[in-house]
Amino acid sequence: MSGDNWRSTIQDSTSVSGVLAGFAIAFVGLILQSHEDLTLITIAYGGSSFGISANSVALLVSGLSAALFIGSLEFSLAAKRFDVWSLPKDYETFLQRDSGWPQSRNRQDKLCVKYADLGRRLYNIAIFTIFLALGLTILPYSLLVGVATTAIGWIVEVAQIVTFRSR
């Protein structure tokens, strides 16, 4: 974790993950209403064949993205449950009467860091998948724009990860 104030962002990350999960689910509806599609692969087996279309993959990836955002939200909520640094002062004073409080606080703090980190990782993966779903949905209309949308989204996300990890 970088920054001394990272715990205060847990609430923001929880709400943003929830909003983006809703977006990913709503995006499924938009994909289902699409009148354009593009067959990516046709698989022939025996006497029959079937195709895998861009919209089918976009539906799968958008659903995966929603699941990842929801998982991120759950990990953020778990991290908030173990955040001992935001306890009310009166309650913390009460807990300090117990001789095992320093060890308990360290254990709780490690769990907070663990769950916040897992939530952030799922969030980042979900961002990559939602950009892929977006690109696949655009692909039947324009190959160049679909690929560019995904590529630009991924480049921005990688730049953001590298920027914040280096600090």
Contacts in CASP RR format, 6 or more apart in sequence:
PFRMAT RR
TARGET T0000
AUTHOR 0000-0000-0000
METHOD contacts of the structure
MODEL  1
MSGDNWRSTIQDSTSVSGVLAGFAIAFVGLILQSHEDLTLITIAYGGSSF
GISANSVALLVSGLSAALFIGSLEFSLAAKRFDVWSLPKDYETFLQRDSG
WPQSRNRQDKLCVKYADLGRRLYNIAIFTIFLALGLTILPYSLLVGVATT
AIGWIVEVAQIVTFRSR
1 113 0 8 1.000
1 116 0 8 1.000
1 117 0 8 1.000
2 164 0 8 1.000
2 165 0 8 1.000
2 167 0 8 1.000
3 167 0 8 1.000
6 116 0 8 1.000
7 83 0 8 1.000
7 85 0 8 1.000
7 86 0 8 1.000
7 112 0 8 1.000
7 116 0 8 1.000
8 86 0 8 1.000
10 76 0 8 1.000
10 79 0 8 1.000
10 80 0 8 1.000
10 83 0 8 1.000
10 116 0 8 1.000
11 80 0 8 1.000
13 72 0 8 1.000
13 76 0 8 1.000
13 116 0 8 1.000
13 119 0 8 1.000
13 120 0 8 1.000
13 123 0 8 1.000
14 73 0 8 1.000
14 76 0 8 1.000
14 77 0 8 1.000
14 80 0 8 1.000
16 123 0 8 1.000
17 69 0 8 1.000
17 70 0 8 1.000
17 71 0 8 1.000
17 72 0 8 1.000
17 73 0 8 1.000
17 76 0 8 1.000
17 119 0 8 1.000
17 123 0 8 1.000
17 126 0 8 1.000
18 69 0 8 1.000
18 70 0 8 1.000
18 73 0 8 1.000
20 69 0 8 1.000
20 126 0 8 1.000
20 127 0 8 1.000
20 130 0 8 1.000
21 66 0 8 1.000
21 69 0 8 1.000
21 70 0 8 1.000
21 73 0 8 1.000
22 66 0 8 1.000
22 69 0 8 1.000
23 130 0 8 1.000
24 62 0 8 1.000
24 63 0 8 1.000
24 65 0 8 1.000
24 66 0 8 1.000
24 69 0 8 1.000
24 126 0 8 1.000
24 130 0 8 1.000
24 133 0 8 1.000
25 62 0 8 1.000
25 63 0 8 1.000
25 66 0 8 1.000
27 62 0 8 1.000
27 130 0 8 1.000
27 133 0 8 1.000
27 134 0 8 1.000
27 137 0 8 1.000
28 59 0 8 1.000
28 62 0 8 1.000
28 63 0 8 1.000
28 66 0 8 1.000
30 137 0 8 1.000
31 55 0 8 1.000
31 58 0 8 1.000
31 59 0 8 1.000
31 62 0 8 1.000
31 133 0 8 1.000
31 137 0 8 1.000
32 59 0 8 1.000
34 55 0 8 1.000
34 137 0 8 1.000
34 140 0 8 1.000
36 140 0 8 1.000
36 141 0 8 1.000
37 53 0 8 1.000
37 54 0 8 1.000
37 55 0 8 1.000
37 140 0 8 1.000
38 53 0 8 1.000
38 54 0 8 1.000
38 55 0 8 1.000
38 139 0 8 1.000
38 140 0 8 1.000
39 51 0 8 1.000
39 52 0 8 1.000
39 53 0 8 1.000
39 54 0 8 1.000
40 51 0 8 1.000
40 52 0 8 1.000
40 53 0 8 1.000
40 54 0 8 1.000
40 57 0 8 1.000
41 51 0 8 1.000
41 52 0 8 1.000
42 49 0 8 1.000
42 50 0 8 1.000
42 51 0 8 1.000
42 52 0 8 1.000
43 49 0 8 1.000
43 50 0 8 1.000
43 51 0 8 1.000
43 52 0 8 1.000
54 136 0 8 1.000
54 137 0 8 1.000
54 139 0 8 1.000
54 140 0 8 1.000
55 136 0 8 1.000
55 137 0 8 1.000
55 140 0 8 1.000
57 136 0 8 1.000
58 133 0 8 1.000
58 134 0 8 1.000
58 135 0 8 1.000
58 136 0 8 1.000
58 137 0 8 1.000
59 133 0 8 1.000
61 129 0 8 1.000
61 130 0 8 1.000
61 132 0 8 1.000
61 133 0 8 1.000
61 136 0 8 1.000
62 129 0 8 1.000
62 130 0 8 1.000
62 133 0 8 1.000
63 133 0 8 1.000
64 129 0 8 1.000
65 126 0 8 1.000
65 129 0 8 1.000
65 130 0 8 1.000
65 133 0 8 1.000
68 122 0 8 1.000
68 123 0 8 1.000
68 125 0 8 1.000
68 126 0 8 1.000
68 129 0 8 1.000
69 122 0 8 1.000
69 123 0 8 1.000
69 126 0 8 1.000
71 119 0 8 1.000
71 122 0 8 1.000
72 119 0 8 1.000
72 120 0 8 1.000
72 122 0 8 1.000
72 123 0 8 1.000
72 126 0 8 1.000
75 115 0 8 1.000
75 116 0 8 1.000
75 118 0 8 1.000
75 119 0 8 1.000
75 122 0 8 1.000
76 115 0 8 1.000
76 116 0 8 1.000
76 119 0 8 1.000
78 111 0 8 1.000
78 115 0 8 1.000
79 111 0 8 1.000
79 112 0 8 1.000
79 113 0 8 1.000
79 114 0 8 1.000
79 115 0 8 1.000
79 116 0 8 1.000
79 119 0 8 1.000
80 112 0 8 1.000
82 108 0 8 1.000
82 109 0 8 1.000
82 111 0 8 1.000
82 112 0 8 1.000
82 115 0 8 1.000
83 108 0 8 1.000
83 112 0 8 1.000
84 92 0 8 1.000
84 105 0 8 1.000
84 108 0 8 1.000
84 109 0 8 1.000
84 112 0 8 1.000
85 109 0 8 1.000
87 95 0 8 1.000
95 101 0 8 1.000
95 104 0 8 1.000
95 105 0 8 1.000
98 104 0 8 1.000
124 157 0 8 1.000
124 161 0 8 1.000
127 157 0 8 1.000
128 154 0 8 1.000
128 157 0 8 1.000
131 149 0 8 1.000
131 150 0 8 1.000
131 153 0 8 1.000
131 154 0 8 1.000
131 157 0 8 1.000
132 150 0 8 1.000
134 146 0 8 1.000
134 149 0 8 1.000
134 150 0 8 1.000
135 146 0 8 1.000
135 147 0 8 1.000
135 149 0 8 1.000
135 150 0 8 1.000
136 146 0 8 1.000
136 150 0 8 1.000
138 145 0 8 1.000
138 146 0 8 1.000
138 149 0 8 1.000
139 146 0 8 1.000
139 147 0 8 1.000
END
